Amino acid sequence: MKRILLILLLILNLLYLAVVLTGYPMRFSFAWNVGLAFGWIGCLLLSGIFFIRSGKKSGYSPYLSLAVFSLSLACFGWHAFINYLSLIMG
């Protein structure tokens, strides 16, 4: 179950980054922006918990958790920069 959830989160993060990097104009309402931010924070927490627990289990590879964590951090940083900092900077 954990592996399927992590793969799903990995695909969602990759799709978001692919859409953003291709230059597709994405403008969401305030509610969507807050929802996406909380979603990536949730992804960070879940992948962090799975990564910490992977050290206690034998035979489990932590690379999937680490990939989801790094991509969620990248998505959250990109989202914060585009939607909040760029608005402040003008």
Phi and psi restraints in degrees (range 20) as a CNS / XPLOR table:
assign (resid 1 and name C) (resid 2 and name N)
       (resid 2 and name CA) (resid 2 and name C) 1.0 -64.8 20.0 2
assign (resid 2 and name N) (resid 2 and name CA)
       (resid 2 and name C) (resid 3 and name N) 1.0 -40.7 20.0 2
assign (resid 2 and name C) (resid 3 and name N)
       (resid 3 and name CA) (resid 3 and name C) 1.0 -65.5 20.0 2
assign (resid 3 and name N) (resid 3 and name CA)
       (resid 3 and name C) (resid 4 and name N) 1.0 -41.3 20.0 2
assign (resid 3 and name C) (resid 4 and name N)
       (resid 4 and name CA) (resid 4 and name C) 1.0 -64.7 20.0 2
assign (resid 4 and name N) (resid 4 and name CA)
       (resid 4 and name C) (resid 5 and name N) 1.0 -42.0 20.0 2
assign (resid 4 and name C) (resid 5 and name N)
       (resid 5 and name CA) (resid 5 and name C) 1.0 -63.2 20.0 2
assign (resid 5 and name N) (resid 5 and name CA)
       (resid 5 and name C) (resid 6 and name N) 1.0 -43.0 20.0 2
assign (resid 5 and name C) (resid 6 and name N)
       (resid 6 and name CA) (resid 6 and name C) 1.0 -66.7 20.0 2
assign (resid 6 and name N) (resid 6 and name CA)
       (resid 6 and name C) (resid 7 and name N) 1.0 -37.8 20.0 2
assign (resid 6 and name C) (resid 7 and name N)
       (resid 7 and name CA) (resid 7 and name C) 1.0 -66.0 20.0 2
assign (resid 7 and name N) (resid 7 and name CA)
       (resid 7 and name C) (resid 8 and name N) 1.0 -40.5 20.0 2
assign (resid 7 and name C) (resid 8 and name N)
       (resid 8 and name CA) (resid 8 and name C) 1.0 -63.4 20.0 2
assign (resid 8 and name N) (resid 8 and name CA)
       (resid 8 and name C) (resid 9 and name N) 1.0 -43.2 20.0 2
assign (resid 8 and name C) (resid 9 and name N)
       (resid 9 and name CA) (resid 9 and name C) 1.0 -65.8 20.0 2
assign (resid 9 and name N) (resid 9 and name CA)
       (resid 9 and name C) (resid 10 and name N) 1.0 -36.6 20.0 2
assign (resid 9 and name C) (resid 10 and name N)
       (resid 10 and name CA) (resid 10 and name C) 1.0 -63.6 20.0 2
assign (resid 10 and name N) (resid 10 and name CA)
       (resid 10 and name C) (resid 11 and name N) 1.0 -43.8 20.0 2
assign (resid 10 and name C) (resid 11 and name N)
       (resid 11 and name CA) (resid 11 and name C) 1.0 -64.2 20.0 2
assign (resid 11 and name N) (resid 11 and name CA)
       (resid 11 and name C) (resid 12 and name N) 1.0 -42.5 20.0 2
assign (resid 11 and name C) (resid 12 and name N)
       (resid 12 and name CA) (resid 12 and name C) 1.0 -63.0 20.0 2
assign (resid 12 and name N) (resid 12 and name CA)
       (resid 12 and name C) (resid 13 and name N) 1.0 -42.0 20.0 2
assign (resid 12 and name C) (resid 13 and name N)
       (resid 13 and name CA) (resid 13 and name C) 1.0 -65.9 20.0 2
assign (resid 13 and name N) (resid 13 and name CA)
       (resid 13 and name C) (resid 14 and name N) 1.0 -41.0 20.0 2
assign (resid 13 and name C) (resid 14 and name N)
       (resid 14 and name CA) (resid 14 and name C) 1.0 -65.1 20.0 2
assign (resid 14 and name N) (resid 14 and name CA)
       (resid 14 and name C) (resid 15 and name N) 1.0 -39.6 20.0 2
assign (resid 14 and name C) (resid 15 and name N)
       (resid 15 and name CA) (resid 15 and name C) 1.0 -63.6 20.0 2
assign (resid 15 and name N) (resid 15 and name CA)
       (resid 15 and name C) (resid 16 and name N) 1.0 -42.4 20.0 2
assign (resid 15 and name C) (resid 16 and name N)
       (resid 16 and name CA) (resid 16 and name C) 1.0 -62.3 20.0 2
assign (resid 16 and name N) (resid 16 and name CA)
       (resid 16 and name C) (resid 17 and name N) 1.0 -46.2 20.0 2
assign (resid 16 and name C) (resid 17 and name N)
       (resid 17 and name CA) (resid 17 and name C) 1.0 -65.1 20.0 2
assign (resid 17 and name N) (resid 17 and name CA)
       (resid 17 and name C) (resid 18 and name N) 1.0 -37.6 20.0 2
assign (resid 17 and name C) (resid 18 and name N)
       (resid 18 and name CA) (resid 18 and name C) 1.0 -64.8 20.0 2
assign (resid 18 and name N) (resid 18 and name CA)
       (resid 18 and name C) (resid 19 and name N) 1.0 -42.0 20.0 2
assign (resid 18 and name C) (resid 19 and name N)
       (resid 19 and name CA) (resid 19 and name C) 1.0 -66.4 20.0 2
assign (resid 19 and name N) (resid 19 and name CA)
       (resid 19 and name C) (resid 20 and name N) 1.0 -41.5 20.0 2
assign (resid 19 and name C) (resid 20 and name N)
       (resid 20 and name CA) (resid 20 and name C) 1.0 -68.6 20.0 2
assign (resid 20 and name N) (resid 20 and name CA)
       (resid 20 and name C) (resid 21 and name N) 1.0 -42.4 20.0 2
assign (resid 20 and name C) (resid 21 and name N)
       (resid 21 and name CA) (resid 21 and name C) 1.0 -74.6 20.0 2
assign (resid 21 and name N) (resid 21 and name CA)
       (resid 21 and name C) (resid 22 and name N) 1.0 -19.3 20.0 2
assign (resid 21 and name C) (resid 22 and name N)
       (resid 22 and name CA) (resid 22 and name C) 1.0 -80.7 20.0 2
assign (resid 22 and name N) (resid 22 and name CA)
       (resid 22 and name C) (resid 23 and name N) 1.0 -8.9 20.0 2
assign (resid 22 and name C) (resid 23 and name N)
       (resid 23 and name CA) (resid 23 and name C) 1.0 91.7 20.0 2
assign (resid 23 and name N) (resid 23 and name CA)
       (resid 23 and name C) (resid 24 and name N) 1.0 13.9 20.0 2
assign (resid 23 and name C) (resid 24 and name N)
       (resid 24 and name CA) (resid 24 and name C) 1.0 -67.5 20.0 2
assign (resid 24 and name N) (resid 24 and name CA)
       (resid 24 and name C) (resid 25 and name N) 1.0 125.8 20.0 2
assign (resid 24 and name C) (resid 25 and name N)
       (resid 25 and name CA) (resid 25 and name C) 1.0 -72.5 20.0 2
assign (resid 25 and name N) (resid 25 and name CA)
       (resid 25 and name C) (resid 26 and name N) 1.0 111.3 20.0 2
assign (resid 25 and name C) (resid 26 and name N)
       (resid 26 and name CA) (resid 26 and name C) 1.0 -113.1 20.0 2
assign (resid 26 and name N) (resid 26 and name CA)
       (resid 26 and name C) (resid 27 and name N) 1.0 113.3 20.0 2
assign (resid 26 and name C) (resid 27 and name N)
       (resid 27 and name CA) (resid 27 and name C) 1.0 -124.5 20.0 2
assign (resid 27 and name N) (resid 27 and name CA)
       (resid 27 and name C) (resid 28 and name N) 1.0 119.0 20.0 2
assign (resid 27 and name C) (resid 28 and name N)
       (resid 28 and name CA) (resid 28 and name C) 1.0 -110.8 20.0 2
assign (resid 28 and name N) (resid 28 and name CA)
       (resid 28 and name C) (resid 29 and name N) 1.0 163.4 20.0 2
assign (resid 28 and name C) (resid 29 and name N)
       (resid 29 and name CA) (resid 29 and name C) 1.0 -74.9 20.0 2
assign (resid 29 and name N) (resid 29 and name CA)
       (resid 29 and name C) (resid 30 and name N) 1.0 172.9 20.0 2
assign (resid 29 and name C) (resid 30 and name N)
       (resid 30 and name CA) (resid 30 and name C) 1.0 -61.4 20.0 2
assign (resid 30 and name N) (resid 30 and name CA)
       (resid 30 and name C) (resid 31 and name N) 1.0 -39.8 20.0 2
assign (resid 30 and name C) (resid 31 and name N)
       (resid 31 and name CA) (resid 31 and name C) 1.0 -63.6 20.0 2
assign (resid 31 and name N) (resid 31 and name CA)
       (resid 31 and name C) (resid 32 and name N) 1.0 -41.8 20.0 2
assign (resid 31 and name C) (resid 32 and name N)
       (resid 32 and name CA) (resid 32 and name C) 1.0 -65.6 20.0 2
assign (resid 32 and name N) (resid 32 and name CA)
       (resid 32 and name C) (resid 33 and name N) 1.0 -40.4 20.0 2
assign (resid 32 and name C) (resid 33 and name N)
       (resid 33 and name CA) (resid 33 and name C) 1.0 -62.9 20.0 2
assign (resid 33 and name N) (resid 33 and name CA)
       (resid 33 and name C) (resid 34 and name N) 1.0 -43.3 20.0 2
assign (resid 33 and name C) (resid 34 and name N)
       (resid 34 and name CA) (resid 34 and name C) 1.0 -67.5 20.0 2
assign (resid 34 and name N) (resid 34 and name CA)
       (resid 34 and name C) (resid 35 and name N) 1.0 -39.6 20.0 2
assign (resid 34 and name C) (resid 35 and name N)
       (resid 35 and name CA) (resid 35 and name C) 1.0 -62.7 20.0 2
assign (resid 35 and name N) (resid 35 and name CA)
       (resid 35 and name C) (resid 36 and name N) 1.0 -42.6 20.0 2
assign (resid 35 and name C) (resid 36 and name N)
       (resid 36 and name CA) (resid 36 and name C) 1.0 -64.9 20.0 2
assign (resid 36 and name N) (resid 36 and name CA)
       (resid 36 and name C) (resid 37 and name N) 1.0 -40.2 20.0 2
assign (resid 36 and name C) (resid 37 and name N)
       (resid 37 and name CA) (resid 37 and name C) 1.0 -63.3 20.0 2
assign (resid 37 and name N) (resid 37 and name CA)
       (resid 37 and name C) (resid 38 and name N) 1.0 -44.7 20.0 2
assign (resid 37 and name C) (resid 38 and name N)
       (resid 38 and name CA) (resid 38 and name C) 1.0 -67.0 20.0 2
assign (resid 38 and name N) (resid 38 and name CA)
       (resid 38 and name C) (resid 39 and name N) 1.0 -31.8 20.0 2
assign (resid 38 and name C) (resid 39 and name N)
       (resid 39 and name CA) (resid 39 and name C) 1.0 -63.5 20.0 2
assign (resid 39 and name N) (resid 39 and name CA)
       (resid 39 and name C) (resid 40 and name N) 1.0 -42.9 20.0 2
assign (resid 39 and name C) (resid 40 and name N)
       (resid 40 and name CA) (resid 40 and name C) 1.0 -72.2 20.0 2
assign (resid 40 and name N) (resid 40 and name CA)
       (resid 40 and name C) (resid 41 and name N) 1.0 -32.1 20.0 2
assign (resid 40 and name C) (resid 41 and name N)
       (resid 41 and name CA) (resid 41 and name C) 1.0 -65.0 20.0 2
assign (resid 41 and name N) (resid 41 and name CA)
       (resid 41 and name C) (resid 42 and name N) 1.0 -39.9 20.0 2
assign (resid 41 and name C) (resid 42 and name N)
       (resid 42 and name CA) (resid 42 and name C) 1.0 -63.0 20.0 2
assign (resid 42 and name N) (resid 42 and name CA)
       (resid 42 and name C) (resid 43 and name N) 1.0 -41.1 20.0 2
assign (resid 42 and name C) (resid 43 and name N)
       (resid 43 and name CA) (resid 43 and name C) 1.0 -61.8 20.0 2
assign (resid 43 and name N) (resid 43 and name CA)
       (resid 43 and name C) (resid 44 and name N) 1.0 -41.4 20.0 2
assign (resid 43 and name C) (resid 44 and name N)
       (resid 44 and name CA) (resid 44 and name C) 1.0 -62.9 20.0 2
assign (resid 44 and name N) (resid 44 and name CA)
       (resid 44 and name C) (resid 45 and name N) 1.0 -44.1 20.0 2
assign (resid 44 and name C) (resid 45 and name N)
       (resid 45 and name CA) (resid 45 and name C) 1.0 -65.8 20.0 2
assign (resid 45 and name N) (resid 45 and name CA)
       (resid 45 and name C) (resid 46 and name N) 1.0 -46.1 20.0 2
assign (resid 45 and name C) (resid 46 and name N)
       (resid 46 and name CA) (resid 46 and name C) 1.0 -62.6 20.0 2
assign (resid 46 and name N) (resid 46 and name CA)
       (resid 46 and name C) (resid 47 and name N) 1.0 -46.5 20.0 2
assign (resid 46 and name C) (resid 47 and name N)
       (resid 47 and name CA) (resid 47 and name C) 1.0 -68.6 20.0 2
assign (resid 47 and name N) (resid 47 and name CA)
       (resid 47 and name C) (resid 48 and name N) 1.0 -32.3 20.0 2
assign (resid 47 and name C) (resid 48 and name N)
       (resid 48 and name CA) (resid 48 and name C) 1.0 -66.2 20.0 2
assign (resid 48 and name N) (resid 48 and name CA)
       (resid 48 and name C) (resid 49 and name N) 1.0 -42.5 20.0 2
assign (resid 48 and name C) (resid 49 and name N)
       (resid 49 and name CA) (resid 49 and name C) 1.0 -64.0 20.0 2
assign (resid 49 and name N) (resid 49 and name CA)
       (resid 49 and name C) (resid 50 and name N) 1.0 -44.9 20.0 2
assign (resid 49 and name C) (resid 50 and name N)
       (resid 50 and name CA) (resid 50 and name C) 1.0 -64.5 20.0 2
assign (resid 50 and name N) (resid 50 and name CA)
       (resid 50 and name C) (resid 51 and name N) 1.0 -35.0 20.0 2
assign (resid 50 and name C) (resid 51 and name N)
       (resid 51 and name CA) (resid 51 and name C) 1.0 -68.6 20.0 2
assign (resid 51 and name N) (resid 51 and name CA)
       (resid 51 and name C) (resid 52 and name N) 1.0 -41.8 20.0 2
assign (resid 51 and name C) (resid 52 and name N)
       (resid 52 and name CA) (resid 52 and name C) 1.0 -66.6 20.0 2
assign (resid 52 and name N) (resid 52 and name CA)
       (resid 52 and name C) (resid 53 and name N) 1.0 -40.4 20.0 2
assign (resid 52 and name C) (resid 53 and name N)
       (resid 53 and name CA) (resid 53 and name C) 1.0 -70.8 20.0 2
assign (resid 53 and name N) (resid 53 and name CA)
       (resid 53 and name C) (resid 54 and name N) 1.0 -21.1 20.0 2
assign (resid 53 and name C) (resid 54 and name N)
       (resid 54 and name CA) (resid 54 and name C) 1.0 -69.3 20.0 2
assign (resid 54 and name N) (resid 54 and name CA)
       (resid 54 and name C) (resid 55 and name N) 1.0 -24.3 20.0 2
assign (resid 54 and name C) (resid 55 and name N)
       (resid 55 and name CA) (resid 55 and name C) 1.0 -69.5 20.0 2
assign (resid 55 and name N) (resid 55 and name CA)
       (resid 55 and name C) (resid 56 and name N) 1.0 -24.5 20.0 2
assign (resid 55 and name C) (resid 56 and name N)
       (resid 56 and name CA) (resid 56 and name C) 1.0 -86.8 20.0 2
assign (resid 56 and name N) (resid 56 and name CA)
       (resid 56 and name C) (resid 57 and name N) 1.0 -17.3 20.0 2
assign (resid 56 and name C) (resid 57 and name N)
       (resid 57 and name CA) (resid 57 and name C) 1.0 -103.2 20.0 2
assign (resid 57 and name N) (resid 57 and name CA)
       (resid 57 and name C) (resid 58 and name N) 1.0 136.4 20.0 2
assign (resid 57 and name C) (resid 58 and name N)
       (resid 58 and name CA) (resid 58 and name C) 1.0 -87.4 20.0 2
assign (resid 58 and name N) (resid 58 and name CA)
       (resid 58 and name C) (resid 59 and name N) 1.0 144.4 20.0 2
assign (resid 58 and name C) (resid 59 and name N)
       (resid 59 and name CA) (resid 59 and name C) 1.0 84.3 20.0 2
assign (resid 59 and name N) (resid 59 and name CA)
       (resid 59 and name C) (resid 60 and name N) 1.0 2.6 20.0 2
assign (resid 59 and name C) (resid 60 and name N)
       (resid 60 and name CA) (resid 60 and name C) 1.0 -102.8 20.0 2
assign (resid 60 and name N) (resid 60 and name CA)
       (resid 60 and name C) (resid 61 and name N) 1.0 131.0 20.0 2
assign (resid 60 and name C) (resid 61 and name N)
       (resid 61 and name CA) (resid 61 and name C) 1.0 -92.2 20.0 2
assign (resid 61 and name N) (resid 61 and name CA)
       (resid 61 and name C) (resid 62 and name N) 1.0 124.8 20.0 2
assign (resid 61 and name C) (resid 62 and name N)
       (resid 62 and name CA) (resid 62 and name C) 1.0 -82.3 20.0 2
assign (resid 62 and name N) (resid 62 and name CA)
       (resid 62 and name C) (resid 63 and name N) 1.0 2.6 20.0 2
assign (resid 62 and name C) (resid 63 and name N)
       (resid 63 and name CA) (resid 63 and name C) 1.0 -66.8 20.0 2
assign (resid 63 and name N) (resid 63 and name CA)
       (resid 63 and name C) (resid 64 and name N) 1.0 -35.8 20.0 2
assign (resid 63 and name C) (resid 64 and name N)
       (resid 64 and name CA) (resid 64 and name C) 1.0 -66.6 20.0 2
assign (resid 64 and name N) (resid 64 and name CA)
       (resid 64 and name C) (resid 65 and name N) 1.0 -43.0 20.0 2
assign (resid 64 and name C) (resid 65 and name N)
       (resid 65 and name CA) (resid 65 and name C) 1.0 -63.5 20.0 2
assign (resid 65 and name N) (resid 65 and name CA)
       (resid 65 and name C) (resid 66 and name N) 1.0 -40.2 20.0 2
assign (resid 65 and name C) (resid 66 and name N)
       (resid 66 and name CA) (resid 66 and name C) 1.0 -67.5 20.0 2
assign (resid 66 and name N) (resid 66 and name CA)
       (resid 66 and name C) (resid 67 and name N) 1.0 -37.2 20.0 2
assign (resid 66 and name C) (resid 67 and name N)
       (resid 67 and name CA) (resid 67 and name C) 1.0 -66.7 20.0 2
assign (resid 67 and name N) (resid 67 and name CA)
       (resid 67 and name C) (resid 68 and name N) 1.0 -42.9 20.0 2
assign (resid 67 and name C) (resid 68 and name N)
       (resid 68 and name CA) (resid 68 and name C) 1.0 -65.7 20.0 2
assign (resid 68 and name N) (resid 68 and name CA)
       (resid 68 and name C) (resid 69 and name N) 1.0 -40.1 20.0 2
assign (resid 68 and name C) (resid 69 and name N)
       (resid 69 and name CA) (resid 69 and name C) 1.0 -62.2 20.0 2
assign (resid 69 and name N) (resid 69 and name CA)
       (resid 69 and name C) (resid 70 and name N) 1.0 -46.2 20.0 2
assign (resid 69 and name C) (resid 70 and name N)
       (resid 70 and name CA) (resid 70 and name C) 1.0 -68.8 20.0 2
assign (resid 70 and name N) (resid 70 and name CA)
       (resid 70 and name C) (resid 71 and name N) 1.0 -39.5 20.0 2
assign (resid 70 and name C) (resid 71 and name N)
       (resid 71 and name CA) (resid 71 and name C) 1.0 -70.2 20.0 2
assign (resid 71 and name N) (resid 71 and name CA)
       (resid 71 and name C) (resid 72 and name N) 1.0 -36.0 20.0 2
assign (resid 71 and name C) (resid 72 and name N)
       (resid 72 and name CA) (resid 72 and name C) 1.0 -66.1 20.0 2
assign (resid 72 and name N) (resid 72 and name CA)
       (resid 72 and name C) (resid 73 and name N) 1.0 -38.5 20.0 2
assign (resid 72 and name C) (resid 73 and name N)
       (resid 73 and name CA) (resid 73 and name C) 1.0 -65.5 20.0 2
assign (resid 73 and name N) (resid 73 and name CA)
       (resid 73 and name C) (resid 74 and name N) 1.0 -39.4 20.0 2
assign (resid 73 and name C) (resid 74 and name N)
       (resid 74 and name CA) (resid 74 and name C) 1.0 -66.3 20.0 2
assign (resid 74 and name N) (resid 74 and name CA)
       (resid 74 and name C) (resid 75 and name N) 1.0 -43.8 20.0 2
assign (resid 74 and name C) (resid 75 and name N)
       (resid 75 and name CA) (resid 75 and name C) 1.0 -64.2 20.0 2
assign (resid 75 and name N) (resid 75 and name CA)
       (resid 75 and name C) (resid 76 and name N) 1.0 -42.7 20.0 2
assign (resid 75 and name C) (resid 76 and name N)
       (resid 76 and name CA) (resid 76 and name C) 1.0 -65.2 20.0 2
assign (resid 76 and name N) (resid 76 and name CA)
       (resid 76 and name C) (resid 77 and name N) 1.0 -41.1 20.0 2
assign (resid 76 and name C) (resid 77 and name N)
       (resid 77 and name CA) (resid 77 and name C) 1.0 -66.0 20.0 2
assign (resid 77 and name N) (resid 77 and name CA)
       (resid 77 and name C) (resid 78 and name N) 1.0 -43.0 20.0 2
assign (resid 77 and name C) (resid 78 and name N)
       (resid 78 and name CA) (resid 78 and name C) 1.0 -64.2 20.0 2
assign (resid 78 and name N) (resid 78 and name CA)
       (resid 78 and name C) (resid 79 and name N) 1.0 -43.9 20.0 2
assign (resid 78 and name C) (resid 79 and name N)
       (resid 79 and name CA) (resid 79 and name C) 1.0 -62.5 20.0 2
assign (resid 79 and name N) (resid 79 and name CA)
       (resid 79 and name C) (resid 80 and name N) 1.0 -43.2 20.0 2
assign (resid 79 and name C) (resid 80 and name N)
       (resid 80 and name CA) (resid 80 and name C) 1.0 -65.2 20.0 2
assign (resid 80 and name N) (resid 80 and name CA)
       (resid 80 and name C) (resid 81 and name N) 1.0 -41.2 20.0 2
assign (resid 80 and name C) (resid 81 and name N)
       (resid 81 and name CA) (resid 81 and name C) 1.0 -66.1 20.0 2
assign (resid 81 and name N) (resid 81 and name CA)
       (resid 81 and name C) (resid 82 and name N) 1.0 -48.9 20.0 2
assign (resid 81 and name C) (resid 82 and name N)
       (resid 82 and name CA) (resid 82 and name C) 1.0 -66.7 20.0 2
assign (resid 82 and name N) (resid 82 and name CA)
       (resid 82 and name C) (resid 83 and name N) 1.0 -46.8 20.0 2
assign (resid 82 and name C) (resid 83 and name N)
       (resid 83 and name CA) (resid 83 and name C) 1.0 -87.4 20.0 2
assign (resid 83 and name N) (resid 83 and name CA)
       (resid 83 and name C) (resid 84 and name N) 1.0 -24.6 20.0 2
assign (resid 83 and name C) (resid 84 and name N)
       (resid 84 and name CA) (resid 84 and name C) 1.0 -114.5 20.0 2
assign (resid 84 and name N) (resid 84 and name CA)
       (resid 84 and name C) (resid 85 and name N) 1.0 -53.5 20.0 2
assign (resid 84 and name C) (resid 85 and name N)
       (resid 85 and name CA) (resid 85 and name C) 1.0 -69.8 20.0 2
assign (resid 85 and name N) (resid 85 and name CA)
       (resid 85 and name C) (resid 86 and name N) 1.0 -37.6 20.0 2
assign (resid 85 and name C) (resid 86 and name N)
       (resid 86 and name CA) (resid 86 and name C) 1.0 -68.7 20.0 2
assign (resid 86 and name N) (resid 86 and name CA)
       (resid 86 and name C) (resid 87 and name N) 1.0 -30.1 20.0 2
assign (resid 86 and name C) (resid 87 and name N)
       (resid 87 and name CA) (resid 87 and name C) 1.0 -69.4 20.0 2
assign (resid 87 and name N) (resid 87 and name CA)
       (resid 87 and name C) (resid 88 and name N) 1.0 -35.9 20.0 2
assign (resid 87 and name C) (resid 88 and name N)
       (resid 88 and name CA) (resid 88 and name C) 1.0 -72.2 20.0 2
assign (resid 88 and name N) (resid 88 and name CA)
       (resid 88 and name C) (resid 89 and name N) 1.0 -39.5 20.0 2
assign (resid 88 and name C) (resid 89 and name N)
       (resid 89 and name CA) (resid 89 and name C) 1.0 -75.2 20.0 2
assign (resid 89 and name N) (resid 89 and name CA)
       (resid 89 and name C) (resid 90 and name N) 1.0 -22.1 20.0 2
